Amino acid sequence: MILARMEACRVLLVEDDDSLRHTVARALRRHHFRVTTARDGRSALAQLEDEGADLIVLDIGLPDADGRDVCQALRAKGDTTPVLFMTARGQVADVLSGFSVGGDDYVSKPFELAELLARVTALLRRVEWSPPVDPLAQTHLDPKAHTLVSATASVPLSPTEFRILAALMGAPGSAVRRHLLFAAAWPDGAKVSDNALDQYIARLRRKLAAADPDRQIKTIHGVGYRYS
């Protein structure tokens, strides 16, 4: 039963390096995974909307977007598909930033194919191959354009605004603690003042009101903020 379910698993591999993409895809297919590929963030998001996936192997350094922003956009839509980051950045701050935006695991380049395969299998076992959740959201984030998109407007966001809003939209109706928002906003550990987050929230409230007046960012005193 487990083997049959594994063979049915759909893996989306997102990597712009043609040689590495072909090598990893071939290895996954040899282990009976159904593999589709994309070389940039926009193509990946389009494929996920059309076909879905059971797991995403996602390079951080894509030509059109940071892979972490792609992951944030998925989480903001309520998509819980497991994400395994591939990164050439093995620093602790980079690894933590991948987890803070909703990533589930990572491998550092260069890696052994056996390690990647083991991590893919472990992630799928952890979620028991459950189908991806991909609800359509009227208001969503575009990671390539760094915009907040609604039925009536497209509002530009700075990279930091994008990361903060993605963290909030990824947990709708729930309070997100300040330290988690700081980690999402400044993934490289930049030193900022304590009120920097509040200033960004004030800007985001204005932009959110312009895009979708029905959505709000509420202050949860002593905790953080909530998107609802």
PASEBA-1860 file (N, C-alpha, C; in nm, 3 decimals):
! residues 228
1> MILARMEA> 0.083/-0.120/0.000/0.000/0.000/0.000/0.087/0.125/0.000 ~ 0.191/0.128/0.088/0.276/0.245/0.095/0.348/0.268/-0.037 ~ 0.402/0.158/-0.098/0.472/0.172/-0.224/0.379/0.224/-0.332 ~ 0.258/0.172/-0.337/0.163/0.217/-0.439/0.133/0.365/-0.423 ~ 0.118/0.409/-0.300/0.088/0.549/-0.277/0.207/0.636/-0.314 ~ 0.328/0.588/-0.287/0.447/0.665/-0.322/0.458/0.681/-0.473 ~ 0.429/0.575/-0.546/0.438/0.581/-0.691/0.339/0.680/-0.749 ~ 0.231/0.707/-0.677/0.131/0.801/-0.726/0.164/0.945/-0.690
9> CRVLLVED> 0.270/0.968/-0.613/0.302/1.102/-0.565/0.352/1.190/-0.679 ~ 0.301/1.312/-0.679/0.340/1.409/-0.781/0.439/1.508/-0.719 ~ 0.557/1.518/-0.777/0.660/1.609/-0.729/0.683/1.717/-0.834 ~ 0.672/1.843/-0.792/0.706/1.955/-0.880/0.847/2.000/-0.846 ~ 0.935/1.994/-0.943/1.076/2.033/-0.926/1.097/2.168/-0.992 ~ 1.138/2.267/-0.913/1.157/2.403/-0.965/1.304/2.440/-0.953 ~ 1.373/2.445/-1.066/1.519/2.470/-1.069/1.554/2.527/-1.205 ~ 1.629/2.638/-1.207/1.661/2.702/-1.335/1.784/2.644/-1.402
17> DDSLRHTV> 1.869/2.574/-1.328/1.987/2.511/-1.387/1.943/2.384/-1.461 ~ 1.955/2.387/-1.594/1.903/2.277/-1.675/1.965/2.143/-1.638 ~ 2.097/2.141/-1.620/2.165/2.015/-1.591/2.118/1.957/-1.458 ~ 2.112/2.041/-1.355/2.070/1.992/-1.223/1.924/1.950/-1.226 ~ 1.841/2.027/-1.295/1.699/1.993/-1.302/1.679/1.856/-1.367 ~ 1.748/1.831/-1.476/1.735/1.702/-1.545/1.787/1.588/-1.458 ~ 1.900/1.612/-1.389/1.958/1.507/-1.305/1.865/1.469/-1.191 ~ 1.812/1.570/-1.122/1.723/1.543/-1.008/1.593/1.480/-1.055
25> ARALRRHH> 1.538/1.531/-1.166/1.413/1.474/-1.217/1.431/1.327/-1.254 ~ 1.543/1.296/-1.317/1.569/1.157/-1.356/1.579/1.068/-1.233 ~ 1.646/1.116/-1.129/1.659/1.036/-1.007/1.524/1.013/-0.940 ~ 1.441/1.115/-0.936/1.308/1.100/-0.876/1.223/1.002/-0.955 ~ 1.231/1.010/-1.087/1.151/0.919/-1.170/1.198/0.775/-1.155 ~ 1.329/0.757/-1.137/1.379/0.621/-1.116/1.322/0.561/-0.988 ~ 1.285/0.646/-0.895/1.225/0.599/-0.769/1.073/0.610/-0.773 ~ 1.019/0.614/-0.895/0.875/0.597/-0.918/0.790/0.718/-0.882
33> FRVTTARD> 0.852/0.835/-0.867/0.772/0.956/-0.847/0.727/1.010/-0.983 ~ 0.611/1.070/-0.984/0.563/1.140/-1.103/0.615/1.283/-1.095 ~ 0.700/1.322/-1.189/0.771/1.449/-1.178/0.731/1.544/-1.290 ~ 0.698/1.667/-1.252/0.686/1.777/-1.347/0.790/1.881/-1.307 ~ 0.832/1.963/-1.403/0.939/2.057/-1.375/0.901/2.198/-1.420 ~ 0.968/2.295/-1.358/0.956/2.435/-1.396/1.092/2.499/-1.371 ~ 1.122/2.604/-1.448/1.253/2.668/-1.430/1.242/2.806/-1.366 ~ 1.121/2.852/-1.334/1.108/2.981/-1.267/0.982/2.982/-1.181
41> GRSALAQL> 0.969/3.085/-1.098/0.858/3.091/-1.004/0.723/3.104/-1.069 ~ 0.715/3.184/-1.174/0.586/3.204/-1.240/0.534/3.075/-1.300 ~ 0.620/3.001/-1.368/0.578/2.874/-1.427/0.537/2.775/-1.319 ~ 0.610/2.777/-1.207/0.577/2.686/-1.097/0.439/2.714/-1.042 ~ 0.408/2.842/-1.018/0.278/2.878/-0.963/0.166/2.843/-1.061 ~ 0.190/2.862/-1.190/0.090/2.828/-1.291/0.064/2.677/-1.293 ~ 0.171/2.598/-1.285/0.154/2.453/-1.284/0.080/2.406/-1.160 ~ 0.111/2.467/-1.046/0.043/2.427/-0.923/-0.105/2.460/-0.930
49> EDEGADLI> -0.138/2.573/-0.990/-0.280/2.609/-1.001/-0.354/2.514/-1.093 ~ -0.286/2.469/-1.200/-0.351/2.381/-1.298/-0.353/2.235/-1.253 ~ -0.243/2.187/-1.194/-0.228/2.044/-1.170/-0.209/2.006/-1.024 ~ -0.162/2.100/-0.941/-0.133/2.067/-0.802/-0.008/1.980/-0.793 ~ 0.029/1.944/-0.672/0.144/1.857/-0.646/0.133/1.804/-0.505 ~ 0.203/1.695/-0.480/0.209/1.640/-0.344/0.331/1.690/-0.268 ~ 0.432/1.738/-0.342/0.552/1.792/-0.281/0.621/1.881/-0.382 ~ 0.683/1.989/-0.332/0.756/2.082/-0.419/0.902/2.084/-0.378
57> VLDIGLPD> 0.991/2.057/-0.473/1.135/2.075/-0.453/1.170/2.207/-0.518 ~ 1.208/2.306/-0.437/1.211/2.446/-0.482/1.347/2.510/-0.459 ~ 1.409/2.553/-0.568/1.536/2.625/-0.556/1.510/2.766/-0.504 ~ 1.596/2.815/-0.417/1.578/2.951/-0.365/1.618/3.055/-0.470 ~ 1.725/3.029/-0.545/1.776/3.128/-0.639/1.718/3.114/-0.778 ~ 1.592/3.152/-0.796/1.526/3.143/-0.926/1.550/3.272/-1.006 ~ 1.540/3.266/-1.139/1.571/3.385/-1.219/1.470/3.498/-1.205 ~ 1.346/3.467/-1.170/1.242/3.571/-1.167/1.192/3.602/-1.026
65> ADGRDVCQ> 1.229/3.524/-0.927/1.179/3.546/-0.791/1.265/3.467/-0.693 ~ 1.267/3.512/-0.570/1.329/3.435/-0.463/1.236/3.318/-0.430 ~ 1.291/3.198/-0.423/1.207/3.082/-0.393/1.131/3.096/-0.263 ~ 1.188/3.171/-0.168/1.118/3.192/-0.041/0.992/3.274/-0.061 ~ 0.996/3.369/-0.156/0.876/3.448/-0.185/0.769/3.362/-0.251 ~ 0.812/3.268/-0.336/0.716/3.176/-0.397/0.649/3.092/-0.290 ~ 0.727/3.042/-0.196/0.671/2.963/-0.086/0.574/3.047/-0.003 ~ 0.611/3.171/0.026/0.523/3.258/0.103/0.391/3.281/0.031
73> ALRAKGDT> 0.397/3.300/-0.100/0.275/3.322/-0.176/0.182/3.201/-0.168 ~ 0.240/3.081/-0.173/0.160/2.960/-0.160/0.095/2.952/-0.023 ~ 0.174/2.977/0.081/0.120/2.968/0.217/0.012/3.073/0.239 ~ 0.029/3.191/0.179/-0.071/3.297/0.194/-0.204/3.258/0.131 ~ -0.201/3.168/0.032/-0.324/3.120/-0.031/-0.384/3.001/0.043 ~ -0.316/2.955/0.147/-0.365/2.838/0.220/-0.313/2.707/0.166 ~ -0.216/2.711/0.075/-0.159/2.589/0.017/-0.057/2.531/0.115 ~ -0.081/2.411/0.161/0.007/2.347/0.260/0.096/2.239/0.200
81> TPVLFMTA> 0.109/2.236/0.068/0.196/2.139/0.003/0.337/2.147/0.061 ~ 0.397/2.034/0.104/0.532/2.039/0.160/0.633/2.097/0.061 ~ 0.722/2.180/0.113/0.825/2.244/0.030/0.963/2.205/0.082 ~ 1.044/2.149/-0.007/1.184/2.117/0.022/1.269/2.217/-0.056 ~ 1.338/2.306/0.015/1.423/2.404/-0.050/1.556/2.343/-0.091 ~ 1.603/2.383/-0.209/1.741/2.357/-0.250/1.812/2.492/-0.246 ~ 1.923/2.499/-0.176/1.990/2.628/-0.161/2.141/2.613/-0.163 ~ 2.205/2.711/-0.224/2.351/2.717/-0.221/2.398/2.792/-0.098
89> RGQVADVL> 2.302/2.839/-0.019/2.333/2.919/0.100/2.313/2.832/0.223 ~ 2.422/2.790/0.282/2.411/2.700/0.396/2.420/2.769/0.531 ~ 2.422/2.904/0.530/2.432/2.976/0.656/2.307/2.956/0.740 ~ 2.325/2.961/0.872/2.213/2.938/0.963/2.100/3.036/0.936 ~ 2.132/3.164/0.914/2.028/3.265/0.891/1.946/3.232/0.767 ~ 2.013/3.182/0.662/1.941/3.148/0.539/1.851/3.027/0.560 ~ 1.901/2.930/0.634/1.820/2.811/0.662/1.698/2.848/0.743 ~ 1.718/2.930/0.847/1.605/2.971/0.932/1.504/3.053/0.853
97> SGFSVGGD> 1.551/3.136/0.761/1.457/3.217/0.683/1.370/3.128/0.596 ~ 1.425/3.017/0.546/1.344/2.924/0.468/1.234/2.862/0.551 ~ 1.266/2.827/0.675/1.163/2.772/0.763/1.060/2.878/0.802 ~ 1.106/3.002/0.820/1.015/3.107/0.866/0.909/3.142/0.763 ~ 0.936/3.117/0.634/0.837/3.149/0.531/0.748/3.030/0.498 ~ 0.767/2.918/0.569/0.678/2.805/0.549/0.741/2.683/0.485 ~ 0.875/2.686/0.465/0.942/2.568/0.412/0.944/2.455/0.514 ~ 0.951/2.333/0.465/0.946/2.216/0.553/1.082/2.151/0.574
105> DYVSKPFE> 1.172/2.165/0.477/1.305/2.106/0.489/1.394/2.170/0.383 ~ 1.522/2.136/0.384/1.614/2.194/0.286/1.731/2.100/0.263 ~ 1.794/2.116/0.147/1.923/2.054/0.119/2.015/2.163/0.067 ~ 2.141/2.158/0.106/2.239/2.257/0.062/2.317/2.203/-0.057 ~ 2.330/2.283/-0.161/2.409/2.246/-0.278/2.558/2.261/-0.245 ~ 2.641/2.171/-0.297/2.606/2.049/-0.369/2.558/1.941/-0.272 ~ 2.466/1.858/-0.318/2.413/1.754/-0.231/2.419/1.619/-0.303 ~ 2.414/1.515/-0.225/2.406/1.380/-0.281/2.260/1.351/-0.315
113> LAELLARV> 2.237/1.288/-0.429/2.100/1.255/-0.467/2.033/1.166/-0.363 ~ 2.111/1.080/-0.299/2.054/0.993/-0.197/1.996/1.074/-0.081 ~ 2.064/1.184/-0.046/2.012/1.268/0.062/1.882/1.335/0.021 ~ 1.877/1.389/-0.100/1.754/1.453/-0.145/1.639/1.354/-0.149 ~ 1.665/1.235/-0.202/1.560/1.134/-0.209/1.511/1.094/-0.070 ~ 1.602/1.085/0.025/1.563/1.050/0.161/1.475/1.159/0.222 ~ 1.509/1.284/0.195/1.430/1.394/0.251/1.293/1.403/0.184 ~ 1.287/1.380/0.054/1.159/1.378/-0.016/1.069/1.270/0.042
121> TALLRRVE> 1.123/1.150/0.057/1.045/1.039/0.110/0.998/1.067/0.253 ~ 1.086/1.125/0.335/1.050/1.154/0.474/0.938/1.257/0.481 ~ 0.945/1.360/0.396/0.840/1.462/0.397/0.706/1.403/0.355 ~ 0.707/1.320/0.253/0.583/1.259/0.207/0.527/1.164/0.312 ~ 0.614/1.093/0.379/0.568/1.003/0.485/0.507/1.084/0.599 ~ 0.565/1.201/0.627/0.517/1.284/0.737/0.374/1.331/0.713 ~ 0.342/1.363/0.589/0.207/1.411/0.559/0.117/1.300/0.505 ~ 0.170/1.179/0.500/0.095/1.062/0.455/0.035/1.083/0.316
129> WSPPVDPL> 0.112/1.152/0.230/0.070/1.171/0.091/-0.069/1.232/0.079 ~ -0.103/1.321/0.168/-0.235/1.385/0.158/-0.236/1.479/0.038 ~ -0.349/1.495/-0.027/-0.356/1.582/-0.144/-0.334/1.727/-0.105 ~ -0.276/1.808/-0.193/-0.251/1.947/-0.160/-0.379/2.026/-0.146 ~ -0.375/2.124/-0.056/-0.487/2.215/-0.039/-0.458/2.339/-0.122 ~ -0.546/2.373/-0.214/-0.522/2.486/-0.303/-0.650/2.565/-0.322 ~ -0.705/2.623/-0.215/-0.827/2.700/-0.230/-0.801/2.827/-0.309 ~ -0.898/2.868/-0.391/-0.884/2.991/-0.466/-0.910/3.110/-0.374
137> AQTHLDPK> -0.820/3.202/-0.373/-0.835/3.321/-0.289/-0.853/3.443/-0.379 ~ -0.956/3.523/-0.351/-0.979/3.642/-0.433/-0.864/3.741/-0.417 ~ -0.817/3.758/-0.295/-0.704/3.846/-0.268/-0.581/3.760/-0.245 ~ -0.476/3.784/-0.325/-0.358/3.699/-0.316/-0.233/3.780/-0.348 ~ -0.118/3.717/-0.329/0.010/3.780/-0.356/0.071/3.727/-0.485 ~ 0.131/3.816/-0.562/0.205/3.778/-0.682/0.354/3.791/-0.650 ~ 0.427/3.678/-0.634/0.567/3.685/-0.590/0.663/3.743/-0.692 ~ 0.630/3.734/-0.821/0.720/3.791/-0.921/0.707/3.943/-0.925
145> AHTLVSAT> 0.583/3.991/-0.930/0.560/4.135/-0.938/0.566/4.203/-0.801 ~ 0.568/4.123/-0.693/0.563/4.177/-0.557/0.443/4.271/-0.542 ~ 0.326/4.217/-0.574/0.204/4.295/-0.564/0.099/4.220/-0.484 ~ 0.007/4.296/-0.427/-0.112/4.243/-0.363/-0.225/4.257/-0.464 ~ -0.285/4.146/-0.502/-0.383/4.145/-0.611/-0.520/4.109/-0.556 ~ -0.619/4.191/-0.591/-0.758/4.162/-0.556/-0.841/4.166/-0.683 ~ -0.971/4.152/-0.669/-1.059/4.155/-0.786/-1.062/4.292/-0.850 ~ -1.026/4.395/-0.775/-1.040/4.532/-0.825/-0.909/4.610/-0.833
153> ASVPLSPT> -0.800/4.556/-0.778/-0.677/4.636/-0.774/-0.554/4.546/-0.769 ~ -0.442/4.607/-0.809/-0.311/4.543/-0.795/-0.219/4.647/-0.730 ~ -0.179/4.620/-0.606/-0.107/4.719/-0.526/0.038/4.675/-0.509 ~ 0.134/4.759/-0.549/0.275/4.721/-0.535/0.319/4.715/-0.389 ~ 0.407/4.620/-0.360/0.462/4.602/-0.226/0.614/4.602/-0.233 ~ 0.677/4.655/-0.131/0.822/4.640/-0.120/0.852/4.495/-0.081 ~ 0.975/4.447/-0.101/1.006/4.309/-0.059/0.976/4.282/0.087 ~ 1.005/4.378/0.174/0.978/4.357/0.317/0.828/4.355/0.344
161> EFRILAAL> 0.753/4.445/0.282/0.607/4.443/0.296/0.550/4.311/0.249 ~ 0.603/4.262/0.137/0.556/4.135/0.082/0.576/4.022/0.182 ~ 0.694/4.016/0.242/0.724/3.906/0.333/0.637/3.912/0.459 ~ 0.615/4.032/0.511/0.530/4.046/0.631/0.387/4.005/0.599 ~ 0.334/4.055/0.488/0.194/4.024/0.455/0.177/3.876/0.424 ~ 0.277/3.816/0.359/0.269/3.673/0.330/0.263/3.591/0.458 ~ 0.342/3.631/0.557/0.340/3.560/0.685/0.203/3.571/0.752 ~ 0.141/3.688/0.743/0.009/3.708/0.803/-0.099/3.633/0.725
169> MGAPGSAV> -0.095/3.641/0.593/-0.196/3.575/0.511/-0.183/3.424/0.516 ~ -0.066/3.376/0.553/-0.047/3.232/0.566/-0.113/3.173/0.688 ~ -0.159/3.260/0.779/-0.227/3.213/0.900/-0.352/3.298/0.922 ~ -0.446/3.295/0.828/-0.564/3.383/0.839/-0.646/3.353/0.963 ~ -0.683/3.460/1.033/-0.763/3.443/1.153/-0.685/3.409/1.277 ~ -0.554/3.390/1.264/-0.470/3.354/1.378/-0.368/3.465/1.404 ~ -0.336/3.485/1.531/-0.235/3.584/1.567/-0.097/3.531/1.533 ~ -0.018/3.613/1.467/0.121/3.578/1.436/0.210/3.661/1.528
177> RRHLLFAA> 0.294/3.594/1.603/0.376/3.662/1.703/0.481/3.754/1.637 ~ 0.514/3.858/1.711/0.604/3.959/1.658/0.739/3.900/1.616 ~ 0.794/3.810/1.695/0.927/3.758/1.661/0.923/3.678/1.531 ~ 0.809/3.615/1.502/0.797/3.541/1.376/0.785/3.637/1.258 ~ 0.716/3.749/1.280/0.705/3.849/1.174/0.839/3.917/1.149 ~ 0.916/3.941/1.255/1.051/3.996/1.237/1.136/3.900/1.155 ~ 1.128/3.770/1.186/1.208/3.671/1.114/1.168/3.663/0.968 ~ 1.038/3.676/0.940/0.991/3.673/0.802/1.031/3.800/0.727
185> AWPDGAKV> 1.022/3.914/0.795/1.049/4.042/0.730/1.197/4.062/0.699 ~ 1.281/4.022/0.792/1.426/4.042/0.777/1.498/3.908/0.793 ~ 1.486/3.821/0.691/1.537/3.683/0.703/1.688/3.675/0.717 ~ 1.761/3.779/0.679/1.907/3.775/0.691/1.955/3.830/0.825 ~ 1.860/3.855/0.916/1.898/3.897/1.051/1.942/4.041/1.063 ~ 1.894/4.128/0.972/1.930/4.270/0.979/1.886/4.331/1.111 ~ 1.966/4.424/1.162/1.934/4.492/1.287/1.839/4.607/1.257 ~ 1.720/4.602/1.312/1.621/4.708/1.292/1.563/4.746/1.428
193> SDNALDQY> 1.502/4.863/1.433/1.444/4.909/1.559/1.319/4.830/1.593 ~ 1.281/4.832/1.719/1.165/4.755/1.764/1.036/4.801/1.697 ~ 1.029/4.930/1.662/0.904/4.980/1.603/0.904/4.972/1.450 ~ 1.010/4.916/1.391/1.013/4.904/1.245/0.897/4.820/1.194 ~ 0.867/4.712/1.265/0.756/4.626/1.224/0.625/4.703/1.226 ~ 0.602/4.783/1.330/0.477/4.858/1.340/0.463/4.959/1.226 ~ 0.573/5.017/1.184/0.569/5.112/1.073/0.531/5.041/0.943 ~ 0.585/4.922/0.923/0.549/4.846/0.804/0.402/4.802/0.809
201> IARLRRKL> 0.355/4.764/0.926/0.215/4.724/0.939/0.123/4.841/0.904 ~ 0.159/4.962/0.947/0.078/5.079/0.916/0.068/5.100/0.764 ~ 0.180/5.083/0.694/0.179/5.095/0.548/0.094/4.986/0.485 ~ 0.109/4.864/0.536/0.032/4.752/0.481/-0.117/4.769/0.502 ~ -0.156/4.826/0.613/-0.299/4.850/0.636/-0.356/4.944/0.530 ~ -0.280/5.047/0.495/-0.328/5.139/0.392/-0.337/5.070/0.256 ~ -0.238/4.989/0.225/-0.238/4.920/0.096/-0.346/4.813/0.091 ~ -0.368/4.745/0.202/-0.472/4.643/0.206/-0.609/4.706/0.191
209> AAADPDRQ> -0.629/4.821/0.252/-0.758/4.891/0.239/-0.784/4.931/0.094 ~ -0.677/4.966/0.022/-0.693/5.005/-0.118/-0.726/4.885/-0.206 ~ -0.674/4.768/-0.169/-0.695/4.648/-0.251/-0.824/4.576/-0.214 ~ -0.850/4.562/-0.086/-0.966/4.484/-0.040/-1.011/4.537/0.096 ~ -1.107/4.630/0.097/-1.151/4.691/0.223/-1.208/4.592/0.324 ~ -1.246/4.473/0.279/-1.303/4.374/0.371/-1.197/4.303/0.453 ~ -1.069/4.317/0.415/-0.961/4.251/0.488/-0.892/4.350/0.581 ~ -0.848/4.301/0.696/-0.786/4.388/0.795/-0.665/4.320/0.859
217> IKTIHGVG> -0.575/4.402/0.907/-0.466/4.354/0.994/-0.492/4.412/1.132 ~ -0.522/4.326/1.226/-0.559/4.371/1.360/-0.443/4.350/1.457 ~ -0.430/4.444/1.549/-0.329/4.433/1.654/-0.378/4.342/1.765 ~ -0.298/4.244/1.801/-0.327/4.158/1.915/-0.226/4.196/2.023 ~ -0.270/4.276/2.118/-0.179/4.335/2.216/-0.102/4.227/2.294 ~ 0.028/4.249/2.304/0.113/4.156/2.376/0.151/4.032/2.297 ~ 0.098/4.021/2.175/0.125/3.901/2.093/0.184/3.940/1.958 ~ 0.105/4.006/1.875/0.148/4.040/1.741/0.035/4.096/1.659
225> YRYS> 0.014/4.037/1.540/-0.090/4.087/1.450/-0.167/3.970/1.389 ~ -0.290/4.001/1.344/-0.375/3.899/1.284/-0.435/3.952/1.155 ~ -0.429/3.870/1.050/-0.494/3.902/0.922/-0.629/3.834/0.918 ~ -0.732/3.911/0.888/-0.866/3.852/0.881/-0.952/3.928/0.782
END
